[in-house]
């Protein structure tokens, strides 16, 4: 089994546990990155980084067969409206990829 296959299964398990029990798991399996479709990856990256305050985008995973796109973003801790920025990014990506389930994890900006 490839890392991408294991990652796909672990994402499914994580999603099922969250839906059934309301528990978010962050330590199941491996974390692969699927950027085989460079055009979609670049387009989404352009959308994400067009927003002031976005520091990082990572963990991009595109699954054509499941019609899903997922990735993580970090928004600057000092941004007063992180949730608003997150929602704008989500809405823009969902608008571009209407036939896909979009999952964006808003990670935290931790600084010393």
Secondary structure, 3 states (H helix, E strand, C coil): CCHHHHHHHHHHHHHHHHHHHCCCCCCCCCCCCECCCHHHHHHHHHHHHCCCCEEEEEEEEEECCCCEEEEEEEECCCCCCHHHHHHHHHHHHHHHCCCCEEEEEEECCCCC
